[in-house]
Amino acid sequence: MLGPSERELTLQTLLAPALMAAKGYGTTEVEQIYDRVLALAQQVEDFPRVFPVLVGVGAFHVVRGKYLTAHEVATQLLRVAESEQDPGLLVEAHAFMGVVAFYRGEFTTASAQLEHSMALYDPQQHQVHAMQYGQDPWVACCSYLAWTLWCLGYPDQAQERSREAITAAQTLHHPMSLAFALGLATILQNVCRDPRAGYDRAEELIALASEHGLPYWVAQGEVARGRALVQSGRAKEGLAQIQQTMQVRRDQDGLGGRPSFVLLAEAYEATGEAEAGLQALAEAQATAKSSGERFSEAEVYRLKGELLLMQESENQRAKGKNDQSPTPNPQAEAEAEACYHKAIEIARHQQAEDYPRL
């Protein structure tokens, strides 16, 4: 017979994924449940049974941008899964390790871990994970693998994997899994600079997420749609949408920043607002320094170089109004060049064929 702590643990374990879907991955309500579950797990000392919630704890930290903590959780998950030699636990542990590796900019490790999880996945046994963990692990891995492959310089393979993830999610008839696949597909179209496809995928995601009450994915779709508008030449409209969605998320769960600061800087570049763009990148770098996030690090430096040159051009035009022969600023050009070299250095270290425009 289960004791009080074990009964509460069972109920909280069931509640966590449902609340995550209804409220979002990183809300304070989800955080409170996970804090309570971890305390209960310590009391009953049954980590295999609480494994799904530990995955949720890790996902919470990923969404919050706490990648160092997420890596610790991933390591613990893999240790538990290996000690139990449970294929189902191993599927989830390798999947989560791959996701964390991606955000830390470890793209080859991410690819290997995600593919390992997919190879262990048995549709007959593991489709129930969609209900246990919030989304199907094969769909999640395939979606992240698509993004990872693009970062490694394989755009065609990335698109193919993204389509596979969406098709697999559609056959499951599980809204969260399909939202997951569509959410990462919109990002992939954004980074591939296909505004039409990005806009269409974003609209599809927003419609699905709105219908099924998935606020996190509604917001993701709105940001992706705004980015598609920026890329299609409707920069001011797209910038306004990104800013509005960031503010809503900031008010709801404090998640209005990373990695949207980089997207915000990109939009500012398109509207010719160099100073605002550089400020957004400074915020992105500050949060990345404390979080361990490196997947967009090369793009931050590339974009910073672009904005520094734009800012210098603006300064030269302003000087030209009063001076027929304004003097160029070699220091600004040198700083921009240093940013480009840093972007290339980071991309090479991450073994990326072409540094990602994320």
WOBEL-V348685 format. One record per residue. N is the residue number from 1. RES is the residue in one letter. D_LAST is the distance of its C-alpha to the last C-alpha in Angstrom with 1 decimal. Layout:
BEGIN
n:N res:RES d_last:D_LAST
n:N res:RES d_last:D_LAST
END
This chain:
BEGIN
n:1 res:M d_last:51.4
n:2 res:L d_last:48.2
n:3 res:G d_last:48.6
n:4 res:P d_last:47.1
n:5 res:S d_last:44.0
n:6 res:E d_last:43.3
n:7 res:R d_last:43.8
n:8 res:E d_last:41.5
n:9 res:L d_last:38.9
n:10 res:T d_last:39.1
n:11 res:L d_last:38.7
n:12 res:Q d_last:35.8
n:13 res:T d_last:34.1
n:14 res:L d_last:34.5
n:15 res:L d_last:33.4
n:16 res:A d_last:30.1
n:17 res:P d_last:28.1
n:18 res:A d_last:29.7
n:19 res:L d_last:28.9
n:20 res:M d_last:25.3
n:21 res:A d_last:25.1
n:22 res:A d_last:27.1
n:23 res:K d_last:25.7
n:24 res:G d_last:22.2
n:25 res:Y d_last:21.0
n:26 res:G d_last:21.2
n:27 res:T d_last:24.2
n:28 res:T d_last:27.3
n:29 res:E d_last:29.5
n:30 res:V d_last:27.5
n:31 res:E d_last:27.6
n:32 res:Q d_last:31.3
n:33 res:I d_last:32.0
n:34 res:Y d_last:30.1
n:35 res:D d_last:32.0
n:36 res:R d_last:35.2
n:37 res:V d_last:34.5
n:38 res:L d_last:33.8
n:39 res:A d_last:37.1
n:40 res:L d_last:38.9
n:41 res:A d_last:37.6
n:42 res:Q d_last:39.0
n:43 res:Q d_last:42.3
n:44 res:V d_last:42.6
n:45 res:E d_last:41.0
n:46 res:D d_last:39.6
n:47 res:F d_last:36.0
n:48 res:P d_last:35.9
n:49 res:R d_last:36.9
n:50 res:V d_last:34.3
n:51 res:F d_last:31.6
n:52 res:P d_last:29.7
n:53 res:V d_last:29.6
n:54 res:L d_last:28.4
n:55 res:V d_last:25.4
n:56 res:G d_last:25.0
n:57 res:V d_last:25.3
n:58 res:G d_last:22.5
n:59 res:A d_last:20.2
n:60 res:F d_last:21.3
n:61 res:H d_last:20.2
n:62 res:V d_last:16.8
n:63 res:V d_last:16.3
n:64 res:R d_last:17.9
n:65 res:G d_last:15.6
n:66 res:K d_last:18.7
n:67 res:Y d_last:17.5
n:68 res:L d_last:20.6
n:69 res:T d_last:22.8
n:70 res:A d_last:20.9
n:71 res:H d_last:21.5
n:72 res:E d_last:25.2
n:73 res:V d_last:25.4
n:74 res:A d_last:23.9
n:75 res:T d_last:26.5
n:76 res:Q d_last:29.2
n:77 res:L d_last:28.3
n:78 res:L d_last:28.5
n:79 res:R d_last:31.8
n:80 res:V d_last:33.3
n:81 res:A d_last:32.3
n:82 res:E d_last:33.8
n:83 res:S d_last:36.9
n:84 res:E d_last:37.5
n:85 res:Q d_last:36.6
n:86 res:D d_last:35.5
n:87 res:P d_last:33.3
n:88 res:G d_last:31.9
n:89 res:L d_last:30.9
n:90 res:L d_last:29.5
n:91 res:V d_last:27.3
n:92 res:E d_last:25.7
n:93 res:A d_last:25.7
n:94 res:H d_last:23.9
n:95 res:A d_last:21.4
n:96 res:F d_last:20.6
n:97 res:M d_last:20.7
n:98 res:G d_last:18.1
n:99 res:V d_last:15.7
n:100 res:V d_last:16.4
n:101 res:A d_last:16.0
n:102 res:F d_last:12.5
n:103 res:Y d_last:11.5
n:104 res:R d_last:13.7
n:105 res:G d_last:11.9
n:106 res:E d_last:15.0
n:107 res:F d_last:13.8
n:108 res:T d_last:17.3
n:109 res:T d_last:18.9
n:110 res:A d_last:16.6
n:111 res:S d_last:17.4
n:112 res:A d_last:21.1
n:113 res:Q d_last:21.3
n:114 res:L d_last:19.8
n:115 res:E d_last:22.1
n:116 res:H d_last:25.0
n:117 res:S d_last:24.7
n:118 res:M d_last:24.6
n:119 res:A d_last:27.6
n:120 res:L d_last:29.5
n:121 res:Y d_last:28.9
n:122 res:D d_last:32.1
n:123 res:P d_last:31.9
n:124 res:Q d_last:35.5
n:125 res:Q d_last:35.0
n:126 res:H d_last:31.4
n:127 res:Q d_last:30.7
n:128 res:V d_last:32.3
n:129 res:H d_last:29.4
n:130 res:A d_last:27.6
n:131 res:M d_last:30.2
n:132 res:Q d_last:30.5
n:133 res:Y d_last:26.8
n:134 res:G d_last:25.3
n:135 res:Q d_last:23.6
n:136 res:D d_last:24.6
n:137 res:P d_last:23.4
n:138 res:W d_last:23.2
n:139 res:V d_last:21.0
n:140 res:A d_last:18.7
n:141 res:C d_last:18.7
n:142 res:C d_last:18.3
n:143 res:S d_last:15.3
n:144 res:Y d_last:13.5
n:145 res:L d_last:15.0
n:146 res:A d_last:13.4
n:147 res:W d_last:9.8
n:148 res:T d_last:11.3
n:149 res:L d_last:13.1
n:150 res:W d_last:10.3
n:151 res:C d_last:9.0
n:152 res:L d_last:12.7
n:153 res:G d_last:13.2
n:154 res:Y d_last:15.0
n:155 res:P d_last:13.6
n:156 res:D d_last:17.0
n:157 res:Q d_last:17.5
n:158 res:A d_last:14.2
n:159 res:Q d_last:15.5
n:160 res:E d_last:18.9
n:161 res:R d_last:17.9
n:162 res:S d_last:16.1
n:163 res:R d_last:19.4
n:164 res:E d_last:21.5
n:165 res:A d_last:20.0
n:166 res:I d_last:20.6
n:167 res:T d_last:24.1
n:168 res:A d_last:25.0
n:169 res:A d_last:24.1
n:170 res:Q d_last:26.2
n:171 res:T d_last:29.1
n:172 res:L d_last:29.1
n:173 res:H d_last:29.6
n:174 res:H d_last:27.6
n:175 res:P d_last:25.5
n:176 res:M d_last:23.3
n:177 res:S d_last:22.4
n:178 res:L d_last:21.7
n:179 res:A d_last:19.6
n:180 res:F d_last:17.6
n:181 res:A d_last:17.2
n:182 res:L d_last:16.5
n:183 res:G d_last:14.0
n:184 res:L d_last:11.7
n:185 res:A d_last:12.8
n:186 res:T d_last:11.6
n:187 res:I d_last:8.0
n:188 res:L d_last:8.7
n:189 res:Q d_last:10.4
n:190 res:N d_last:7.8
n:191 res:V d_last:5.5
n:192 res:C d_last:9.1
n:193 res:R d_last:10.1
n:194 res:D d_last:13.0
n:195 res:P d_last:13.8
n:196 res:R d_last:17.1
n:197 res:A d_last:16.0
n:198 res:G d_last:13.1
n:199 res:Y d_last:15.9
n:200 res:D d_last:18.4
n:201 res:R d_last:16.6
n:202 res:A d_last:15.9
n:203 res:E d_last:19.6
n:204 res:E d_last:20.7
n:205 res:L d_last:18.9
n:206 res:I d_last:20.3
n:207 res:A d_last:23.7
n:208 res:L d_last:23.8
n:209 res:A d_last:22.7
n:210 res:S d_last:25.1
n:211 res:E d_last:27.9
n:212 res:H d_last:27.6
n:213 res:G d_last:26.9
n:214 res:L d_last:23.5
n:215 res:P d_last:22.2
n:216 res:Y d_last:19.0
n:217 res:W d_last:17.8
n:218 res:V d_last:19.3
n:219 res:A d_last:17.1
n:220 res:Q d_last:13.9
n:221 res:G d_last:15.2
n:222 res:E d_last:16.0
n:223 res:V d_last:12.7
n:224 res:A d_last:11.2
n:225 res:R d_last:14.3
n:226 res:G d_last:14.0
n:227 res:R d_last:10.7
n:228 res:A d_last:12.6
n:229 res:L d_last:15.5
n:230 res:V d_last:13.8
n:231 res:Q d_last:12.8
n:232 res:S d_last:16.3
n:233 res:G d_last:18.0
n:234 res:R d_last:18.9
n:235 res:A d_last:16.9
n:236 res:K d_last:19.5
n:237 res:E d_last:19.7
n:238 res:G d_last:16.0
n:239 res:L d_last:15.9
n:240 res:A d_last:19.0
n:241 res:Q d_last:17.7
n:242 res:I d_last:14.7
n:243 res:Q d_last:17.2
n:244 res:Q d_last:19.8
n:245 res:T d_last:17.8
n:246 res:M d_last:16.7
n:247 res:Q d_last:20.4
n:248 res:V d_last:21.7
n:249 res:R d_last:19.7
n:250 res:R d_last:20.8
n:251 res:D d_last:24.3
n:252 res:Q d_last:24.4
n:253 res:D d_last:22.9
n:254 res:G d_last:21.4
n:255 res:L d_last:17.7
n:256 res:G d_last:16.7
n:257 res:G d_last:14.4
n:258 res:R d_last:11.7
n:259 res:P d_last:8.8
n:260 res:S d_last:9.8
n:261 res:F d_last:10.8
n:262 res:V d_last:7.6
n:263 res:L d_last:7.6
n:264 res:L d_last:11.3
n:265 res:A d_last:11.2
n:266 res:E d_last:9.6
n:267 res:A d_last:12.4
n:268 res:Y d_last:14.9
n:269 res:E d_last:14.3
n:270 res:A d_last:15.1
n:271 res:T d_last:18.2
n:272 res:G d_last:19.3
n:273 res:E d_last:19.3
n:274 res:A d_last:18.4
n:275 res:E d_last:20.2
n:276 res:A d_last:18.4
n:277 res:G d_last:15.0
n:278 res:L d_last:16.2
n:279 res:Q d_last:17.6
n:280 res:A d_last:14.4
n:281 res:L d_last:12.8
n:282 res:A d_last:16.1
n:283 res:E d_last:15.8
n:284 res:A d_last:12.4
n:285 res:Q d_last:14.1
n:286 res:A d_last:17.2
n:287 res:T d_last:15.9
n:288 res:A d_last:14.1
n:289 res:K d_last:17.4
n:290 res:S d_last:19.4
n:291 res:S d_last:17.3
n:292 res:G d_last:16.4
n:293 res:E d_last:12.6
n:294 res:R d_last:11.1
n:295 res:F d_last:8.2
n:296 res:S d_last:5.9
n:297 res:E d_last:9.2
n:298 res:A d_last:9.2
n:299 res:E d_last:6.6
n:300 res:V d_last:8.8
n:301 res:Y d_last:11.8
n:302 res:R d_last:11.0
n:303 res:L d_last:10.4
n:304 res:K d_last:13.5
n:305 res:G d_last:15.5
n:306 res:E d_last:14.9
n:307 res:L d_last:16.0
n:308 res:L d_last:18.9
n:309 res:L d_last:20.2
n:310 res:M d_last:20.0
n:311 res:Q d_last:21.8
n:312 res:E d_last:24.4
n:313 res:S d_last:25.0
n:314 res:E d_last:25.6
n:315 res:N d_last:28.0
n:316 res:Q d_last:29.8
n:317 res:R d_last:30.4
n:318 res:A d_last:31.8
n:319 res:K d_last:34.1
n:320 res:G d_last:35.1
n:321 res:K d_last:36.7
n:322 res:N d_last:39.2
n:323 res:D d_last:39.3
n:324 res:Q d_last:39.7
n:325 res:S d_last:38.2
n:326 res:P d_last:35.5
n:327 res:T d_last:34.8
n:328 res:P d_last:31.3
n:329 res:N d_last:29.6
n:330 res:P d_last:29.1
n:331 res:Q d_last:27.6
n:332 res:A d_last:24.7
n:333 res:E d_last:24.0
n:334 res:A d_last:24.5
n:335 res:E d_last:22.0
n:336 res:A d_last:19.3
n:337 res:E d_last:20.3
n:338 res:A d_last:20.1
n:339 res:C d_last:16.5
n:340 res:Y d_last:15.7
n:341 res:H d_last:17.9
n:342 res:K d_last:16.3
n:343 res:A d_last:12.9
n:344 res:I d_last:14.8
n:345 res:E d_last:16.9
n:346 res:I d_last:14.2
n:347 res:A d_last:12.7
n:348 res:R d_last:16.3
n:349 res:H d_last:17.1
n:350 res:Q d_last:14.5
n:351 res:Q d_last:16.0
n:352 res:A d_last:12.9
n:353 res:E d_last:14.3
n:354 res:D d_last:11.6
n:355 res:Y d_last:9.0
n:356 res:P d_last:5.5
n:357 res:R d_last:3.8
n:358 res:L d_last:0.0
END
